[in-house]
Amino acid sequence: MKTTTRAGLALALAAMALPALAQENELRPYVTGGYQYLFEDDSRNSDNGEGYFFGAGKALNQYWGVEFGGFYDQFDREPGQANNWHEYGGRLDALFFYSRDRRLSPYVNLGVGGARTVLKNIAGESTDPFVTAGVGFFKYFDVGSGDIGMRADVNYRWLDIDQPGIGAFEEPVVRVGLVMALGDKPMSSGVVDLGPDSDGDGVLDDADLCPATAKGAKVDAKGCPVDSDGDGIADDLDSCPNTARGLGVDAKGCPTDGSGRFKVVGQGAELRFDDVHFEFDQSSLTDHAQSILDNAAKTVNGLTEKFPSLKVDISGHADATGTDGYNQALSERRANAVKQYLIRKGVEAGRVSTYAYGESKPVATNDTEEGRAQNRRAEIRTRGE
């Protein structure tokens, strides 16, 4: 009894000590069989028992499984002992696995079953129920197909014998055997070396369309630098990261072709600033638009000393998408957004006038996205009285 108690404790401690690593898990159904040794209850008045077991099991999920099996045991009579027992039967167990790692899968089990018990020397026999509980493990071998492994467990069994003058037996059972998984071998869920990643962007070289990305650059699923505003300049190199879509840009990602950064045309009080562009169906100011207006506000505030009656005209425009009425209102909102920003930057409200033209004054074709992007704008001019 003490020997099996120590064995069971050792198996339980092994289960508790194994870290729950995300390795190759084994969840396939299996068949099993092997040798079992039973430490006889003193009431048997016989030698310890030996026999074999067989069964089949199936995982219900990552942790739980069920196993059904059969067994045959024999308790021989030794000199000075009275009884010779034979028994055979079946059992159904629920197994809880601490880990499904193929290298070592420790479990605890609880089962019920029935045994046909035959007492040879006095011709007594009965079919009796039992319950069992124990700890054990599976371990698969990484040779050949990897379908074969070993298993071992220690159970404590309570068997109620319905024969005159006998009663219940309480007996430890040690089982050692083989296990064979059925079906295709599972894919590994652990860390696997899938190949090189030369630029360290998290996308393997064989799938990386931009294999020499600068270290630290944010990349998409293809390994190419992210370009949030779609202007062809990666975010980490883009000085104007929120340029309206469709505008031509320079090497720094800032608009060109008449929409250069901080561009001012004219002389004296008659000036025209860079157009402010908007995203489709939007009147909110992008970061680049705010930069343009910061420069415009600084210039206007400087001119007022020389031209005290300086006026600022803001005209809002829209592309041809949508109804005339909707675009008229949208262009008005865009003009007002620019006006309010300039006021917050120190431009006197009394100097600023707004005009809304809807889609009536395009500067480019509305048949292309590039043209429509040019038309979604607000123009800023100054004038003296």
C-alpha positions as CSV (number, residue, x, y, z in Angstrom):
1,M,0.0,0.0,0.0
2,K,2.8,2.4,0.9
3,T,4.6,1.7,-2.4
4,T,1.6,2.6,-4.5
5,T,0.8,5.7,-2.4
6,R,4.3,7.0,-3.1
7,A,4.0,6.1,-6.8
8,G,0.7,8.0,-7.1
9,L,2.2,11.0,-5.2
10,A,5.1,11.1,-7.6
11,L,2.8,11.1,-10.6
12,A,0.7,13.9,-9.1
13,L,3.8,16.0,-8.4
14,A,5.0,15.5,-11.9
15,A,1.7,16.8,-13.3
16,M,1.8,19.8,-11.1
17,A,5.4,20.6,-11.9
18,L,5.1,20.5,-15.7
19,P,4.7,24.0,-17.2
20,A,1.7,24.5,-19.4
21,L,3.8,25.2,-22.6
22,A,2.2,26.0,-25.9
23,Q,3.7,23.0,-27.7
24,E,2.4,20.3,-30.0
25,N,-0.9,19.2,-28.5
26,E,-2.3,15.7,-29.0
27,L,-6.1,15.6,-29.3
28,R,-6.6,12.6,-31.6
29,P,-8.6,9.6,-30.6
30,Y,-6.5,6.6,-29.5
31,V,-6.4,3.0,-28.6
32,T,-4.5,1.6,-25.6
33,G,-3.5,-1.6,-23.9
34,G,-0.9,-3.0,-21.5
35,Y,-0.1,-4.7,-18.2
36,Q,-1.7,-4.0,-14.8
37,Y,-0.7,-5.0,-11.3
38,L,-3.1,-5.0,-8.4
39,F,-2.1,-4.9,-4.7
40,E,-4.6,-7.3,-3.1
41,D,-6.8,-6.3,-0.2
42,D,-6.0,-8.4,2.8
43,S,-9.5,-9.7,2.8
44,R,-8.8,-11.6,-0.4
45,N,-6.4,-13.9,1.4
46,S,-4.5,-14.4,-1.8
47,D,-1.4,-13.1,-3.7
48,N,-1.3,-9.8,-5.5
49,G,-3.1,-9.7,-8.9
50,E,-1.7,-9.4,-12.4
51,G,-3.5,-9.0,-15.7
52,Y,-3.9,-6.8,-18.7
53,F,-6.1,-3.9,-19.9
54,F,-7.3,-2.5,-23.2
55,G,-9.4,0.4,-24.3
56,A,-10.1,3.4,-26.5
57,G,-10.4,7.1,-25.7
58,K,-11.4,10.4,-27.2
59,A,-10.7,14.1,-26.4
60,L,-13.8,16.2,-25.7
61,N,-11.8,19.4,-25.6
62,Q,-8.4,20.8,-24.6
63,Y,-8.8,19.5,-21.1
64,W,-11.4,16.7,-20.9
65,G,-11.5,13.3,-22.4
66,V,-13.3,10.0,-22.0
67,E,-12.0,6.4,-22.1
68,F,-13.8,3.1,-22.3
69,G,-12.0,-0.2,-21.8
70,G,-11.9,-3.8,-20.5
71,F,-9.5,-5.8,-18.3
72,Y,-8.7,-9.3,-17.0
73,D,-6.9,-10.0,-13.7
74,Q,-5.9,-13.1,-11.7
75,F,-5.1,-13.4,-8.0
76,D,-3.2,-16.7,-7.5
77,R,-3.2,-18.7,-4.3
78,E,0.1,-19.0,-2.6
79,P,1.1,-21.6,-0.1
80,G,-0.7,-20.9,3.2
81,Q,-3.3,-18.7,1.4
82,A,-6.8,-19.8,0.8
83,N,-8.2,-18.1,-2.3
84,N,-7.7,-18.0,-6.1
85,W,-9.6,-15.1,-7.8
86,H,-10.2,-14.4,-11.5
87,E,-12.0,-11.2,-12.6
88,Y,-12.8,-9.5,-15.9
89,G,-14.9,-6.5,-16.7
90,G,-15.1,-3.0,-18.2
91,R,-14.8,0.6,-17.0
92,L,-15.6,4.1,-18.2
93,D,-13.3,7.0,-17.1
94,A,-13.4,10.7,-17.4
95,L,-9.9,12.2,-17.7
96,F,-8.8,15.7,-17.0
97,F,-5.5,16.7,-18.6
98,Y,-3.3,19.3,-17.1
99,S,-1.6,19.6,-20.5
100,R,-2.0,18.0,-23.9
101,D,1.7,18.4,-24.8
102,R,2.8,15.2,-26.7
103,R,6.0,15.2,-24.7
104,L,4.1,14.6,-21.4
105,S,0.4,14.8,-20.9
106,P,-0.4,14.3,-17.2
107,Y,-4.0,13.7,-16.1
108,V,-6.3,12.7,-13.3
109,N,-9.1,10.3,-13.8
110,L,-12.3,9.2,-12.2
111,G,-14.2,6.1,-13.4
112,V,-16.9,3.6,-12.8
113,G,-17.2,0.0,-14.0
114,G,-18.3,-3.5,-13.4
115,A,-16.3,-6.7,-12.7
116,R,-17.3,-10.4,-13.0
117,T,-15.5,-11.9,-10.0
118,V,-14.9,-15.6,-9.8
119,L,-13.6,-17.3,-6.6
120,K,-12.2,-20.6,-8.0
121,N,-11.7,-22.7,-4.9
122,I,-15.2,-22.4,-3.6
123,A,-17.0,-21.9,-6.9
124,G,-18.4,-18.5,-6.0
125,E,-19.0,-15.7,-8.5
126,S,-20.8,-12.4,-8.9
127,T,-20.9,-9.3,-11.1
128,D,-20.1,-6.3,-9.0
129,P,-19.8,-2.5,-9.4
130,F,-16.7,-0.5,-8.6
131,V,-15.4,3.1,-8.7
132,T,-11.8,4.2,-9.3
133,A,-9.7,7.4,-9.1
134,G,-6.1,8.0,-10.0
135,V,-3.4,10.0,-11.7
136,G,-1.3,9.2,-14.8
137,F,0.3,10.5,-18.0
138,F,0.7,9.9,-21.7
139,K,4.0,10.4,-23.5
140,Y,4.3,10.1,-27.3
141,F,7.6,9.1,-29.0
142,D,9.0,11.4,-31.7
143,V,10.1,8.5,-33.9
144,G,8.5,7.2,-37.1
145,S,5.1,8.6,-37.6
146,G,4.9,9.8,-34.0
147,D,1.6,8.0,-33.4
148,I,2.9,5.6,-30.7
149,G,3.4,6.5,-27.1
150,M,3.4,5.0,-23.6
151,R,1.1,5.6,-20.7
152,A,1.2,4.8,-17.0
153,D,-1.2,5.5,-14.1
154,V,-1.9,4.6,-10.5
155,N,-5.6,4.1,-9.5
156,Y,-7.3,3.3,-6.2
157,R,-10.3,1.0,-6.7
158,W,-13.3,0.3,-4.5
159,L,-14.9,-3.0,-5.5
160,D,-18.1,-4.2,-3.7
161,I,-18.1,-8.1,-3.9
162,D,-21.6,-9.5,-3.6
163,Q,-20.6,-12.9,-2.2
164,P,-21.4,-14.4,1.2
165,G,-18.9,-13.3,3.9
166,I,-16.7,-11.2,1.6
167,G,-17.8,-7.5,1.3
168,A,-15.8,-4.7,-0.3
169,F,-12.2,-4.6,-1.5
170,E,-10.0,-1.4,-1.6
171,E,-7.1,-2.0,-3.9
172,P,-4.4,0.1,-5.6
173,V,-3.9,-0.7,-9.4
174,V,-0.8,0.2,-11.3
175,R,-1.1,0.2,-15.1
176,V,1.7,0.5,-17.7
177,G,1.1,0.2,-21.5
178,L,1.2,1.6,-25.0
179,V,-1.1,4.1,-26.6
180,M,-1.6,4.7,-30.4
181,A,-3.2,7.8,-31.7
182,L,-5.5,7.5,-34.7
183,G,-5.7,9.9,-37.6
184,D,-3.4,12.6,-39.0
185,K,-0.7,14.0,-36.8
186,P,-1.6,17.4,-35.4
187,M,0.1,20.6,-36.5
188,S,2.4,22.2,-33.9
189,S,1.1,25.1,-32.0
190,G,4.5,26.0,-30.6
191,V,7.2,28.3,-31.8
192,V,8.5,27.0,-35.2
193,D,11.3,28.4,-37.3
194,L,9.4,29.2,-40.5
195,G,12.2,30.9,-42.3
196,P,14.3,34.1,-42.3
197,D,13.1,37.7,-41.8
198,S,16.1,39.7,-43.0
199,D,14.7,43.2,-42.3
200,G,13.1,42.2,-39.0
201,D,9.7,43.6,-39.9
202,G,7.8,40.5,-38.9
203,V,7.1,39.4,-42.5
204,L,9.1,36.4,-43.7
205,D,11.4,36.9,-46.6
206,D,9.5,34.6,-48.9
207,A,6.3,36.7,-48.5
208,D,8.0,40.1,-48.1
209,L,7.4,42.4,-51.1
210,C,9.6,45.0,-49.6
211,P,12.5,42.9,-48.1
212,A,14.8,45.9,-47.2
213,T,12.4,48.0,-45.1
214,A,14.2,50.3,-42.7
215,K,14.4,49.0,-39.1
216,G,11.4,50.1,-37.0
217,A,9.3,51.1,-39.9
218,K,5.6,50.2,-39.6
219,V,4.7,47.7,-42.4
220,D,1.5,46.1,-43.8
221,A,0.9,42.4,-44.3
222,K,3.1,42.4,-47.4
223,G,6.1,43.8,-45.5
224,C,5.8,47.2,-47.2
225,P,5.9,50.5,-45.3
226,V,2.4,51.9,-44.3
227,D,1.3,54.9,-46.4
228,S,-1.8,56.1,-44.6
229,D,-2.8,58.9,-47.0
230,G,-2.0,56.9,-50.1
231,D,0.4,59.5,-51.6
232,G,3.2,57.0,-52.3
233,I,5.4,58.3,-49.4
234,A,5.7,56.0,-46.4
235,D,4.4,57.4,-43.1
236,D,7.9,57.5,-41.5
237,L,9.2,59.7,-44.4
238,D,6.0,61.8,-45.0
239,S,6.3,65.4,-43.8
240,C,2.6,65.9,-44.7
241,P,1.0,62.7,-43.5
242,N,-2.6,63.6,-44.1
243,T,-2.5,65.0,-47.6
244,A,-5.9,64.8,-49.4
245,R,-6.1,61.8,-51.6
246,G,-5.4,62.4,-55.3
247,L,-3.1,65.3,-54.9
248,G,0.4,65.2,-56.4
249,V,3.2,65.3,-53.8
250,D,6.9,65.9,-53.6
251,A,9.6,63.6,-52.2
252,K,8.5,64.7,-48.7
253,G,4.9,63.8,-49.3
254,C,3.7,67.4,-49.5
255,P,1.4,68.7,-52.3
256,T,2.8,70.1,-55.5
257,D,1.5,71.6,-58.8
258,G,0.2,74.8,-57.3
259,S,-0.5,73.4,-53.9
260,G,3.1,73.6,-52.5
261,R,3.5,73.9,-48.8
262,F,3.2,77.5,-47.5
263,K,3.1,78.9,-51.0
264,V,2.0,82.6,-51.2
265,V,1.4,84.3,-54.6
266,G,1.0,88.1,-55.1
267,Q,2.4,91.3,-53.6
268,G,1.4,94.0,-51.2
269,A,-2.1,93.4,-49.8
270,E,-3.2,91.3,-52.7
271,L,-2.1,87.8,-51.8
272,R,-3.3,84.3,-52.5
273,F,-2.3,81.5,-50.2
274,D,-2.0,77.8,-50.8
275,D,-5.5,76.1,-51.2
276,V,-6.7,74.0,-48.3
277,H,-8.0,70.6,-49.5
278,F,-10.5,68.3,-47.8
279,E,-11.2,64.6,-47.8
280,F,-14.3,63.4,-49.6
281,D,-17.5,64.7,-48.0
282,Q,-15.6,66.3,-45.1
283,S,-15.2,69.8,-43.8
284,S,-12.7,69.0,-41.0
285,L,-9.1,70.2,-41.4
286,T,-6.3,67.8,-42.0
287,D,-2.9,68.2,-40.3
288,H,-1.5,69.6,-43.5
289,A,-4.3,72.0,-43.9
290,Q,-3.7,73.3,-40.4
291,S,0.0,73.8,-41.3
292,I,-1.0,75.9,-44.3
293,L,-3.4,78.0,-42.2
294,D,-0.8,78.5,-39.5
295,N,1.4,80.1,-42.1
296,A,-1.4,82.1,-43.5
297,A,-2.5,83.4,-40.1
298,K,1.1,84.5,-39.3
299,T,1.3,86.3,-42.7
300,V,-2.0,88.1,-42.3
301,N,-1.3,89.2,-38.7
302,G,2.0,90.6,-39.9
303,L,0.4,92.5,-42.8
304,T,-2.2,94.3,-40.7
305,E,0.4,96.7,-39.4
306,K,1.2,97.9,-42.9
307,F,-2.4,97.5,-44.2
308,P,-4.7,98.3,-41.3
309,S,-7.8,97.7,-43.5
310,L,-6.7,94.4,-44.8
311,K,-9.5,91.9,-45.6
312,V,-9.4,88.1,-45.9
313,D,-11.7,86.3,-48.4
314,I,-12.3,82.6,-48.0
315,S,-14.2,80.7,-50.7
316,G,-15.4,77.2,-50.2
317,H,-15.8,74.6,-53.0
318,A,-16.9,71.0,-53.6
319,D,-16.5,68.4,-56.3
320,A,-19.5,67.3,-58.4
321,T,-20.4,64.3,-56.4
322,G,-23.8,64.7,-54.8
323,T,-26.6,67.2,-55.4
324,D,-26.1,70.9,-56.0
325,G,-27.8,71.8,-52.7
326,Y,-25.7,69.4,-50.7
327,N,-22.5,70.6,-52.3
328,Q,-23.5,74.2,-51.7
329,A,-23.9,73.5,-48.0
330,L,-20.7,71.5,-47.8
331,S,-18.7,74.3,-49.4
332,E,-20.1,76.7,-46.9
333,R,-19.0,74.5,-44.0
334,R,-15.5,74.2,-45.5
335,A,-15.2,78.0,-45.7
336,N,-16.4,78.4,-42.1
337,A,-14.0,75.8,-40.9
338,V,-11.1,77.8,-42.4
339,K,-12.4,81.1,-41.0
340,Q,-12.8,79.7,-37.4
341,Y,-9.3,78.3,-37.5
342,L,-7.8,81.6,-38.6
343,I,-9.7,83.4,-35.9
344,R,-8.3,81.0,-33.3
345,K,-4.8,81.8,-34.6
346,G,-5.3,85.6,-34.0
347,V,-6.9,86.9,-37.2
348,E,-9.6,89.5,-36.4
349,A,-13.0,88.1,-37.1
350,G,-14.1,91.4,-38.7
351,R,-11.5,91.1,-41.4
352,V,-12.7,87.7,-42.6
353,S,-15.5,87.1,-45.2
354,T,-16.7,83.7,-46.4
355,Y,-18.2,82.7,-49.7
356,A,-19.6,79.3,-50.8
357,Y,-19.7,78.2,-54.5
358,G,-20.6,74.5,-54.2
359,E,-19.5,72.7,-57.3
360,S,-19.9,75.7,-59.7
361,K,-16.2,76.7,-59.9
362,P,-14.0,73.6,-60.5
363,V,-10.3,73.9,-61.1
364,A,-10.0,70.4,-62.5
365,T,-12.1,67.7,-64.1
366,N,-14.6,65.9,-62.0
367,D,-14.2,62.8,-64.0
368,T,-11.2,61.5,-62.1
369,E,-10.4,61.1,-58.5
370,E,-7.3,63.4,-58.9
371,G,-9.5,66.1,-60.4
372,R,-12.2,65.8,-57.7
373,A,-9.5,66.0,-55.0
374,Q,-8.3,69.3,-56.5
375,N,-11.9,70.6,-56.4
376,R,-12.5,69.8,-52.7
377,R,-10.9,73.0,-51.5
378,A,-11.0,76.4,-49.8
379,E,-9.2,79.4,-51.4
380,I,-7.8,82.1,-49.2
381,R,-7.0,85.6,-50.5
382,T,-6.3,89.0,-48.9
383,R,-7.1,92.4,-50.3
384,G,-6.8,96.0,-49.3
385,E,-9.7,98.4,-49.3
